[in-house]
Each structure stands twice: as C-alpha cells, then as structure tokens.
C-alpha cells in the first residue's frame, strides 16, 4: 500500500517513522536493529512535528505505521488524522513473519495492538477509521483503491496500480530484511509465498491472534 501511494502525484510517504524509537524503548531484537535506531529520530514529538510539517507541504501524506510501534507512543496524535487499518489473515501474517523471525510473538505481529488502536480511534478520532482486508484489494486493485480514495476524500490516480521493480527512496533501512517480495513486484498481486504453511511452532500464536483478527474483520469497510 505504501508503494501504491508513493506513485501518486500529490503524495509524500513515510516508512514506519517510529520504528527506531520502538526498538530503542523496548530493547526488542529485530534484524538490523542498530542500523534502524541510528537511521531515525528517537523523539516521538520530533517525528510528529515532521509529519505535521509535511502536511503543509504536500496535499497528501501517507504514513505507514506498524500497530505495535504504538505500544510506546501517546496515541492522541492519531485523532487528528484519517486512519486506515490494513488487516491480513493471521495465518498468512504469522507465516510471513516466521520467515524472518523464527519464533514470532503477539508483540511482533501487532494484531492485539491493532485491535486496541481501532477501538481507541473509534472512540476518540474526529474521523471514522477505515478497515481494509488485503484479500479484498488483491482481486480488483483498481476497484479497491478507488473505494479507499473515496473514503479518504482524495482522487484515485491510475498510477497507484503499478510501480517499478526494486526499492523506492522512502524505504527504511530494514527493507533488505522484510521487503524482498515487494521489491520483486510491479503491482498488487497475490504472492506465491502467501500460501506457505503455518509453522507448527506458530500454531499457538495463531490461535491467540485469531480473536483479534476477527474483531478487526467485523469492522471491515470493504
């Protein structure tokens, strides 16, 4: 989705701007941890001020965040923005994480945090949250993105449907660990790896995560 919005003529994208602060604050070990910490501002207020400044310079600012990064943040800033919650079948999500982190946890996959954030935004934001399941985008990306743009009150641009193979300048330093499939893509498509089996050791995590996914899925906008 970030690559899609990066193709727009009016948009600036940011890739997980709170990741460095999250890693520093929690001490969690992720691939490329030190490089990520060194590459980003670790003061959340500085990051938020950067987002606000970009909002004065670009008609649209797309901030790709991970729900669990908000564990260490004050969520109040979210109430000023339009929040899109992108969800995915937890079997696919966990199997994907397990390719990089062999023993992923609930904290890693972020589903519980995402469900909690959705509830917070419902109760506190001036804008109703938008919940999108990736499986509803993939069959007809043009239709799905057009619907999403309508709900965001921005025009759909056909350029959102495709991009050049390889990285984009806005990628975080962690892209080399997490974005291999994305860098091999040129548009929205179902990856063959999305059918990978859930590792046996991840079955308990899947059972723990499923209720949170179902809670999010009950609010799907389309």
C-alpha contacts under 8 A as a table, 3 or more apart, distances in Angstrom:
res1	aa1	res2	aa2	distance
1	X	4	X	4.97
1	X	5	X	6.31
2	X	5	X	5.25
2	X	6	X	6.08
2	X	13	X	6.81
2	X	15	X	7.71
2	X	62	X	7.28
2	X	63	X	7.95
2	X	64	X	6.38
3	X	6	X	4.97
3	X	7	X	6.71
3	X	160	X	7.99
3	X	163	X	7.21
3	X	168	X	7.77
4	X	7	X	5.61
4	X	8	X	7.47
4	X	159	X	7.78
4	X	160	X	4.53
4	X	161	X	6.33
4	X	162	X	6.84
4	X	163	X	7.28
4	X	187	X	7.83
5	X	8	X	5.49
5	X	11	X	6.76
5	X	13	X	7.09
5	X	62	X	6.99
5	X	160	X	5.99
6	X	11	X	6.43
6	X	12	X	6.55
6	X	13	X	5.88
6	X	160	X	7.69
7	X	11	X	7.81
7	X	159	X	5.76
7	X	160	X	5.46
7	X	162	X	7.83
7	X	163	X	6.93
8	X	11	X	5.55
8	X	157	X	6.52
8	X	159	X	6.27
8	X	160	X	6.16
10	X	58	X	6.37
10	X	59	X	5.73
10	X	60	X	6.01
11	X	58	X	6.17
11	X	59	X	6.46
11	X	60	X	4.61
11	X	61	X	5.52
11	X	62	X	6.95
12	X	54	X	7.69
12	X	58	X	6.58
12	X	60	X	6.47
12	X	61	X	4.91
12	X	62	X	6.18
13	X	61	X	5.81
13	X	62	X	4.62
13	X	63	X	5.71
13	X	64	X	7.42
13	X	170	X	6.91
14	X	17	X	6.45
14	X	61	X	7.81
14	X	62	X	6.34
14	X	63	X	4.78
14	X	64	X	6.05
14	X	170	X	6.41
15	X	63	X	6.39
15	X	64	X	5.19
15	X	65	X	7.04
15	X	170	X	6.39
15	X	171	X	6.07
15	X	172	X	5.91
16	X	19	X	5.57
16	X	63	X	7.03
16	X	64	X	5.33
16	X	65	X	4.70
16	X	66	X	6.64
16	X	172	X	7.41
17	X	20	X	7.35
17	X	40	X	7.10
17	X	41	X	7.92
17	X	47	X	6.82
17	X	63	X	7.81
17	X	64	X	7.91
17	X	65	X	7.24
18	X	21	X	5.41
18	X	22	X	6.16
18	X	40	X	7.91
18	X	41	X	7.91
18	X	42	X	7.39
18	X	44	X	6.88
18	X	47	X	7.33
18	X	65	X	7.59
18	X	69	X	6.42
18	X	70	X	7.98
19	X	22	X	5.04
19	X	23	X	6.23
19	X	36	X	7.34
19	X	37	X	7.62
19	X	40	X	7.87
19	X	69	X	6.25
20	X	23	X	5.25
20	X	24	X	6.16
20	X	33	X	7.94
20	X	36	X	5.51
20	X	37	X	4.18
20	X	38	X	7.40
20	X	39	X	7.44
20	X	40	X	5.64
20	X	41	X	7.01
20	X	42	X	5.99
21	X	24	X	5.11
21	X	25	X	5.88
21	X	37	X	6.90
21	X	40	X	7.79
21	X	41	X	7.20
21	X	42	X	4.42
21	X	43	X	6.85
21	X	44	X	7.27
22	X	25	X	5.19
22	X	26	X	5.98
22	X	69	X	5.49
22	X	70	X	7.86
22	X	71	X	7.93
22	X	72	X	6.43
23	X	26	X	5.44
23	X	27	X	5.49
23	X	28	X	5.73
23	X	29	X	7.45
23	X	30	X	7.84
23	X	33	X	6.89
23	X	37	X	6.87
24	X	27	X	5.45
24	X	28	X	7.80
24	X	37	X	6.63
24	X	42	X	7.72
25	X	72	X	7.20
26	X	72	X	7.93
29	X	33	X	6.39
30	X	33	X	5.22
30	X	101	X	7.84
31	X	100	X	7.90
31	X	174	X	7.36
31	X	177	X	6.81
32	X	35	X	5.37
32	X	36	X	6.10
32	X	173	X	7.66
32	X	174	X	6.17
32	X	177	X	7.80
33	X	36	X	5.23
33	X	37	X	6.24
34	X	37	X	5.07
34	X	38	X	6.13
35	X	38	X	5.21
35	X	39	X	6.12
35	X	173	X	6.93
36	X	39	X	5.12
36	X	40	X	6.59
36	X	172	X	7.65
36	X	173	X	5.92
36	X	174	X	6.63
37	X	40	X	5.81
37	X	41	X	7.91
37	X	42	X	7.43
38	X	41	X	7.99
39	X	173	X	7.31
41	X	44	X	7.59
41	X	46	X	7.03
41	X	47	X	6.66
42	X	46	X	7.99
42	X	47	X	7.99
43	X	46	X	5.34
43	X	47	X	6.58
44	X	47	X	5.04
44	X	48	X	6.15
44	X	73	X	7.30
45	X	48	X	5.03
45	X	49	X	6.04
46	X	49	X	5.10
46	X	50	X	6.22
47	X	50	X	5.03
47	X	51	X	6.37
48	X	51	X	5.04
48	X	52	X	6.23
48	X	77	X	7.69
49	X	52	X	5.01
49	X	53	X	6.10
50	X	53	X	5.06
50	X	54	X	6.20
51	X	54	X	5.10
51	X	55	X	6.29
51	X	61	X	7.72
52	X	55	X	5.00
52	X	56	X	6.84
53	X	56	X	5.36
53	X	57	X	6.74
54	X	57	X	4.98
54	X	58	X	6.01
54	X	61	X	6.86
55	X	58	X	5.56
55	X	59	X	6.81
55	X	60	X	6.96
55	X	61	X	6.20
56	X	59	X	7.60
58	X	61	X	6.51
65	X	69	X	7.38
66	X	69	X	5.52
66	X	70	X	7.42
66	X	110	X	7.22
67	X	70	X	5.65
67	X	71	X	7.63
67	X	110	X	5.48
67	X	111	X	7.40
67	X	113	X	5.57
67	X	114	X	5.05
67	X	117	X	7.38
68	X	71	X	5.38
68	X	107	X	6.34
68	X	108	X	7.09
68	X	109	X	7.54
68	X	110	X	4.73
68	X	111	X	7.95
68	X	113	X	5.54
68	X	114	X	7.25
69	X	72	X	6.51
69	X	73	X	7.45
70	X	73	X	4.82
70	X	74	X	7.45
70	X	75	X	7.06
70	X	113	X	7.74
71	X	113	X	7.25
74	X	77	X	7.11
75	X	78	X	5.70
75	X	79	X	7.69
76	X	79	X	5.68
76	X	80	X	7.96
77	X	80	X	6.00
77	X	81	X	7.68
78	X	81	X	5.55
78	X	82	X	7.81
78	X	83	X	7.32
78	X	121	X	7.27
78	X	125	X	7.09
79	X	82	X	7.86
79	X	121	X	6.52
79	X	124	X	6.15
79	X	125	X	3.96
79	X	126	X	6.14
79	X	127	X	7.43
80	X	125	X	6.62
80	X	126	X	6.72
80	X	127	X	7.80
81	X	125	X	7.71
81	X	126	X	7.94
81	X	127	X	7.05
82	X	127	X	5.76
82	X	128	X	7.39
82	X	129	X	6.67
82	X	130	X	7.98
82	X	152	X	7.19
83	X	121	X	7.84
83	X	127	X	7.72
83	X	128	X	7.77
83	X	129	X	5.21
83	X	130	X	6.30
84	X	129	X	6.03
84	X	130	X	4.70
84	X	131	X	5.86
84	X	132	X	7.24
85	X	114	X	7.68
85	X	118	X	7.58
85	X	129	X	7.28
85	X	130	X	6.03
85	X	131	X	4.68
85	X	132	X	6.11
86	X	131	X	6.06
86	X	132	X	4.94
86	X	133	X	5.79
86	X	134	X	6.61
87	X	131	X	7.35
87	X	132	X	6.18
87	X	133	X	4.82
87	X	134	X	6.21
87	X	213	X	7.59
87	X	216	X	7.53
87	X	217	X	7.69
88	X	92	X	7.06
88	X	93	X	6.30
88	X	133	X	5.76
88	X	134	X	5.71
88	X	135	X	7.10
88	X	213	X	7.94
89	X	92	X	5.52
89	X	93	X	6.21
89	X	213	X	7.37
90	X	93	X	4.69
90	X	94	X	5.78
90	X	206	X	6.40
90	X	209	X	6.82
90	X	210	X	6.62
90	X	213	X	6.93
91	X	94	X	5.39
91	X	95	X	6.02
91	X	198	X	6.14
91	X	206	X	6.42
92	X	95	X	5.20
92	X	96	X	6.03
92	X	194	X	5.77
92	X	195	X	7.18
92	X	196	X	7.48
92	X	198	X	7.54
93	X	96	X	5.23
93	X	97	X	6.36
93	X	109	X	7.31
94	X	97	X	5.06
94	X	98	X	6.09
94	X	104	X	7.26
94	X	109	X	6.86
94	X	198	X	7.19
94	X	202	X	7.28
94	X	206	X	7.20
95	X	98	X	5.09
95	X	99	X	6.77
95	X	196	X	6.76
95	X	197	X	6.80
95	X	198	X	5.11
95	X	199	X	6.72
95	X	202	X	7.91
96	X	99	X	5.53
96	X	100	X	7.60
96	X	194	X	7.54
97	X	100	X	5.64
97	X	101	X	5.77
97	X	102	X	7.61
97	X	104	X	6.53
97	X	109	X	7.33
98	X	101	X	4.85
98	X	102	X	4.65
98	X	103	X	6.44
98	X	104	X	6.12
98	X	199	X	7.71
99	X	102	X	6.42
100	X	177	X	7.25
100	X	178	X	7.41
101	X	104	X	5.59
103	X	201	X	7.57
103	X	202	X	7.26
104	X	107	X	7.99
104	X	108	X	5.86
104	X	109	X	7.12
104	X	202	X	7.52
105	X	108	X	5.10
105	X	109	X	6.56
105	X	205	X	6.84
106	X	109	X	5.39
106	X	110	X	6.05
106	X	111	X	7.02
106	X	112	X	7.09
106	X	205	X	6.77
106	X	208	X	7.93
106	X	209	X	7.08
107	X	110	X	5.27
107	X	111	X	7.97
107	X	112	X	7.83
107	X	113	X	7.86
110	X	113	X	5.19
110	X	114	X	6.04
111	X	114	X	4.92
111	X	115	X	6.22
111	X	209	X	6.53
111	X	212	X	6.11
111	X	213	X	6.57
112	X	115	X	5.21
112	X	116	X	6.29
112	X	209	X	7.12
112	X	212	X	5.71
113	X	116	X	5.05
113	X	117	X	6.02
114	X	117	X	5.01
114	X	118	X	6.11
114	X	216	X	7.95
115	X	118	X	5.14
115	X	119	X	6.43
115	X	212	X	5.99
115	X	213	X	7.56
115	X	215	X	6.83
115	X	216	X	5.91
116	X	119	X	5.23
116	X	120	X	6.29
117	X	120	X	4.97
117	X	121	X	6.11
118	X	121	X	5.18
118	X	122	X	6.12
118	X	129	X	7.15
118	X	216	X	7.62
119	X	122	X	5.13
119	X	123	X	6.31
120	X	123	X	5.23
120	X	124	X	5.98
120	X	125	X	7.80
121	X	124	X	5.15
121	X	125	X	4.97
121	X	128	X	7.45
121	X	129	X	6.57
122	X	125	X	6.23
122	X	128	X	6.27
122	X	129	X	6.48
125	X	128	X	6.83
130	X	151	X	7.74
130	X	220	X	7.38
130	X	221	X	5.93
131	X	216	X	7.45
131	X	217	X	7.69
131	X	219	X	6.31
131	X	220	X	4.67
131	X	221	X	5.19
131	X	222	X	7.42
132	X	136	X	7.30
132	X	137	X	7.86
132	X	220	X	5.68
132	X	221	X	6.10
132	X	222	X	6.12
133	X	136	X	5.43
133	X	137	X	6.97
133	X	217	X	7.49
133	X	220	X	6.88
133	X	222	X	7.50
134	X	137	X	5.14
134	X	138	X	6.41
135	X	138	X	5.52
135	X	139	X	7.21
136	X	139	X	6.44
136	X	140	X	7.64
136	X	144	X	7.04
136	X	222	X	7.03
137	X	140	X	5.89
137	X	141	X	5.02
137	X	143	X	7.82
137	X	144	X	5.04
137	X	145	X	7.26
138	X	141	X	5.48
138	X	188	X	6.09
138	X	189	X	5.97
138	X	190	X	6.54
140	X	143	X	5.55
140	X	144	X	6.23
141	X	144	X	5.01
141	X	145	X	5.82
141	X	161	X	6.90
141	X	188	X	6.67
142	X	145	X	5.30
142	X	146	X	5.94
142	X	158	X	7.66
142	X	161	X	6.77
143	X	146	X	5.12
143	X	147	X	6.22
144	X	147	X	5.21
144	X	148	X	6.23
144	X	222	X	7.87
145	X	148	X	4.89
145	X	149	X	6.02
145	X	156	X	7.02
146	X	149	X	5.16
146	X	150	X	6.19
146	X	155	X	7.88
146	X	156	X	5.37
147	X	150	X	5.10
147	X	151	X	6.39
148	X	151	X	5.20
148	X	152	X	6.29
149	X	152	X	4.92
149	X	153	X	6.01
149	X	154	X	5.20
149	X	155	X	5.97
149	X	156	X	5.58
150	X	153	X	5.02
150	X	154	X	6.14
150	X	155	X	6.91
150	X	156	X	7.58
151	X	154	X	7.81
156	X	160	X	7.83
157	X	160	X	5.82
158	X	161	X	5.84
159	X	162	X	6.17
159	X	163	X	7.80
160	X	163	X	7.69
161	X	187	X	5.86
161	X	188	X	6.90
162	X	186	X	5.47
162	X	187	X	4.25
162	X	188	X	7.24
163	X	185	X	7.95
163	X	186	X	4.97
163	X	187	X	5.98
164	X	185	X	7.78
164	X	186	X	5.45
165	X	183	X	5.65
165	X	184	X	5.56
165	X	185	X	5.62
165	X	186	X	5.27
166	X	182	X	7.72
166	X	183	X	4.25
166	X	184	X	6.22
166	X	185	X	7.63
167	X	171	X	6.72
167	X	183	X	5.56
168	X	171	X	5.70
171	X	174	X	7.81
171	X	175	X	6.07
172	X	175	X	5.65
173	X	176	X	7.08
174	X	177	X	5.57
174	X	178	X	6.52
175	X	178	X	5.17
175	X	179	X	4.94
175	X	180	X	7.59
176	X	179	X	6.03
176	X	180	X	6.66
177	X	180	X	7.13
179	X	182	X	5.02
179	X	183	X	5.98
180	X	183	X	5.24
180	X	184	X	6.47
181	X	184	X	5.15
181	X	185	X	6.40
181	X	191	X	7.61
182	X	185	X	5.13
183	X	186	X	7.97
185	X	188	X	7.68
185	X	189	X	7.84
190	X	194	X	6.99
191	X	194	X	5.33
191	X	195	X	7.87
192	X	195	X	6.04
192	X	196	X	7.75
193	X	196	X	5.30
198	X	202	X	6.58
198	X	203	X	7.01
199	X	202	X	5.35
199	X	203	X	6.94
200	X	203	X	5.50
201	X	204	X	7.21
202	X	205	X	5.25
202	X	206	X	6.33
203	X	206	X	5.05
203	X	207	X	6.36
204	X	207	X	5.17
204	X	208	X	6.23
205	X	208	X	4.98
205	X	209	X	6.01
206	X	209	X	5.03
206	X	210	X	5.97
207	X	210	X	5.42
207	X	211	X	7.78
208	X	211	X	6.93
209	X	212	X	5.54
209	X	213	X	6.45
210	X	213	X	5.09
210	X	214	X	6.14
211	X	214	X	5.01
211	X	215	X	6.16
212	X	215	X	5.03
212	X	216	X	6.33
213	X	216	X	5.10
213	X	217	X	5.94
214	X	217	X	4.87
214	X	218	X	6.09
215	X	218	X	5.35
215	X	219	X	7.25
216	X	219	X	5.61
216	X	220	X	6.94
217	X	220	X	5.14
